[in-house]
Amino acid sequence: MEKATFAGGCFWCMVTPFDELPGIEGIVSGYAGGETENPSYEDIKTGTTGHREVVQITFEPDIFPYEKLLELYWQQIDPTDVEGQFHDRGPQYRTAIFYHNELQMEQAIESKKKLEQSGIFKKPIVTDILPAAPFYPAEDYHQDFHKKNPDEYKLDRKKSGRDEFIKEHWD
């Protein structure tokens, strides 16, 4: 098993694209990339801890390779937005790929180059590629939010504009 850690704005919206795919063994919403130890959601939403909302995915690379995770990741975000994602604004919602080993770093850099060269986006790709940072799981009520609170999740996702963006750029 390996881990992949992605920041893509609201972590609620970053769970569902990877959920229940073959080779995905688990997805945990949490925080990474900041200085504060054991941050809470209240700490994170101030935008002052340096952390980003992330999902950490445990996966079997022989079944679902990291390259496929990267491909799916890029299709969930606006990689040109340096201020956050969709209606979620602030540094805690900036995009990033946190790599866990040298091969992941190389694959992440290569996938970013391919996206830049694809011409899909007219603005520069600003998603950071960073070494894995300490990961702190989010509070229980954030885990599997889409399953525990499906109506609230669907409403928030609809209001965000994420689905329209994905459809415009990827469908």
N, C-alpha and C positions, 0 to 999 in steps of 0.2 A: 504494500500500500504506500501511496505517496500523498502529499498534501499540496493543494493549490490555494492561494489566497488572493482574492480579487476585491478591489474597492470599485464600486460602480454606482455610487449614490446610495439611496435608501437600501439597506440590506434586505428588507422585506421583498423588494422587487428583484433582488439578485438570487434568491433561493429558487423560485419556481422554474426558471429555465433549465436548471441542472437537476432538479428534483426527480427522483424515480427513473433516472436513465440507467441503462446497464453499465455496471462498473463503478457507479457512484455509490459509495458505501455510507456517506454521511455528509451533512452540510450544517455548519454551525455559524450563526450570525454573531458578530463580535466587533472588536475594535483593535486596530493595529497602527503602528507608525508614529506614535506619540511618545511623550516623555513621562506622562503620569502613570504610575503603577496602579493596577486594578481600578481603572476608571469606571464610572457609572454612566448611564445614559444621560443623566442630568449634567455630568461633567462634559461629556462629548458634545452635547448640543450647544454649548457655549461657543464652540469653535476655537477654544484657546488651548486645548491639550495637545494639539498636533496629531491626534489620532484621526483615523478615517473609519467610517462604517465599512465593514468588510464581511465577506463570507469566506469561511475556510472549508474547503471541500476535501474529503478523504476519498481517494479514488484508486482503482486498480488500473495501472497504465497499460497492461496487456489487453484490457477490455475497452477502456476509454482513454486513449492516449492524451497526453498533455496538449499536443497540438490541436486536438479537437476541442478541448476545454477552452483554449485561447480563441479559436474560431467562434465558438458560441459566445464567449465573453464579449468580444468586440461587437457582436450583433445585439447586445443588450444596452449599450451605452452611447452617449454622444462624446466621442473621444476628442472633440475640438473645444469642449467647454472647460475653461480653467476655473470657473467660479462655482462649480457644483454640478448637479445633474437635474435637468428638467425643473420642477418647481422646488426642489431641495437645494438651497443655496448655502454656501459657506465651505470652508476648507475641509470640514468633516465629511463632505459629500463629493470631494474630488476623486477622480478615477486613478487607479494604480494597479499594477500587477506586482505582487510581492513574490519574488522567486525564492525557492527553497534549496536550489542547488545550481551548479554551473550550467548544466544542460537546460534547465528551465529558463535561466537567464538568456542563454543563446537563442532558445526557441521564442521567447517573448520579444527579444530585439528583432529577430527575423520576421515575426508576425507583424510587428509594428511597421517595419520597413515595407512589407507587402501591402499593408493597408494604406500607407502614405502613397505608394506608387499606383494604387488601384484607381485613383481619381474619384472615388466615391464621395470624398469630402473636399471642399474647396479651401477650407481653413486648415491650418497646421494641426497635426495630431499632438495633443498635449498630455496624454496619459503617461504617468510616470512608471518607470520600471525600476523597482527598488528591492534590495535584499530583504528577505523575510524579517519582520520585526516581532517582538513579543506580541503574542495574540492573547486577547482577553475575551472570553465568551460574554456575550450580552446577557442581560437579565432573562429569566425563563419566559416572561411574557412576550419577548421578541422572537423566541425560537418557534419555528413553524407557524409564524403569525398567519400566513395565508390559509392554513388549515383550521386554526383556532378561531379566527375572526374573518371568515371569508367575505362577508358583506363589506366590512370596513376596508379590508385589503383591496377588493375590487373597486370600491369608490376612490380610495387614495390613488390607486394605479391609474384609473381613468382620468382623474383630475391632474395627474402629473404631466401628461402629454407624452409619456414614454412610448406607449403603444403606437401612437400616430407617427412618432419619429422612426421607430423600428420599421413600420410598414412603408414609410416613404423611402427609407434608405436600403432596406434589405429584402422586402417582399418582391 
